[in-house]
Amino acid sequence: MASAAEGSPARGQQGNTTSKTITDTIVGEHTHTIVGYSLIKGIGDGEPIASERFSVGGHEWVLLFYPDGKRSSSSDPQLGPGDAVAMHHAAAAVPPPGMVMGAAAGGPPAPVPPHGAGAGGAGAAAGGAAAAAGDGDGAGAAPAAAGAAAAGGVPGAMIPGQHHGHAAAAALRMAPPGRRDTTNEYAALFVALIGEGPNPQGVVNTNEGKVVRAFHRFTLVDQTGQGRDLTKGRTREAGAVKISCARQDPNARNCHGYRKFVKRNILEDPARGFLANDTIIIKYTIELVVSSGGALSRSSNGPSKAELIKVPPPSIGKDLGELFYSGLNSDYVVVVEQDGEQEEIKVHRMLLESRSPFFRGMLESNMAEAQQGRYVVRDMLAPVVKAVLHFIYTDQLPEDLEGPNLEVAMAQHLLAAADMYQLTRLRRICERRLCESVDVETAATTLALAEQNHAEVSKQPSPQQQEPLCQQRCVHQRQSCC
C-alpha cells in the first residue's frame, strides 16, 4: 500500500533556483573643439587644455589635451598634495571651460608607480588598477590638471570656452619662473574621472578599492571631410580599462590616455587636415561597463527604482493654451472692436478672474460686463488682446513673441495692457525687452510709457541707456525752442 507522501519531494528537498547577471555598456560621446592652437603651443610639457566636464553613467569626466606633450618619466610633475585636496572637492565645483592648469597645485611632486607597457595595448599597469594601451600609454596617476579641473582652480590663464566644450585659446598662460620644455615631439591626450553623482553606475569593489571599467576611444578629426581621422582606443580583445574612483588617494589611477597620441608635426601638417583655421577637433567615446543582477551588484550598480520612473515636465501651461484656442466649454466672450468690425474671442470666466485682478473685480460686480457675459475692448489691437489672453492662460507669451522676437512696438502695447489688467509678470517681461532695445528713436516713447504704466525699471535707465535718452531730450528741447 503506497504511503500518502509517495510521488512528492522528500522532506527537506528544495526546488531549483536560477539567477542571471547581465553585463552591458553605457555609451557616451563628447566633442571638444580647441580654437587658437597656435596660441597654446609652447605652454610647456605637462600643461593641459581641459574640456568642460561631462557626465556618463553618473560619473563626471574631463578631457585633457597636452599640446606640448606629457613625458612618462618619473621626474615629470605628478599629482601633489594640493591636487589631492582639489580632487576631493570635485563634486562641488564646476570648472570653467578651456582652463589652462598648472602641473601641481601645491606641495612637492608625488612619485607614482611606473606605467605598464605592451604591444598593441596589452600590458598590465602596476597595482592592477589600470592597463596600458596602444603605444604603451594607459591609465596613470591622475594628472595634476584633473584635480584642478574638478576644483576649478590652480594659478593659470583662463581660456574662454563655449557651451559644448569649445575652448577658445584667447590668452597665453603666465609662465612661472624657469624655462618650459617644449621639445616633446608628441601631443598627449587623456580622460580623467573627476567626480560622480548620487547614483554612479558600473562601480566595482576590488582589492584596490572602488573602480569603474570602460573602453575609451579618442579621435582627432580630419576636417577636410576625407574621413582620415586618427583614432586610438582600447579593443574588446584587450579588455576594459580600470579607473579608480578614489580621487582622494594621491596614487589613485584615475585617468587613461596616450602620452604619444599624435606627433606634433603630423598634427600640424596641412595635408593631414587635423589643424584647420587654427582649430582642432577631438571626439571622445566611452563605453562604460555596467553589470546588473547578482548579490554583489544590487547595492552599487544600476539605477534606483525611483530613477526608473520618468516624470514628465509640467504641461499645465501647454494644456491651458490648447483650451484657450479650442474654446471648449467657454462661458464668456471678449470682443475686440476695431474700425467698425468686431472679433469675438471665446474664453473661460473662471480663468480670467483667477489670473487678473482687473477681470476679477469686474466680473464679481454688478457691472454690465458681468451680467451680459461680454467684455468689449475698443482701445487695443486684436493681436495685442490675443497675446494678453494667451499669457493669462499660459503665463508666457506666444512663441513668436518670445525673447528677441518681441518687437519694440508690440512690447510697448503689451506694457500698457499688462498695467491695465494688472499682470505683473507680463509687465516685467515688457520692461526688460524695452530696456534691452532702447535707442535714440524709442527712448522718449519708452520713458513716457514707463511713467504712464508704473514701470519702475524703465524709469531708471542703465548707463548704456543714458546716452540715447539724453540725445532724445536734447532733440525735444531744440524743437520746443524753435
Summary of the structure (lengths in Angstrom):
residues: 482
radius of gyration: 32.8
end to end distance: 131.5
largest distance: 131.5
contacts: 1515
relative contact order: 0.11
helix: 29%
strand: 24%
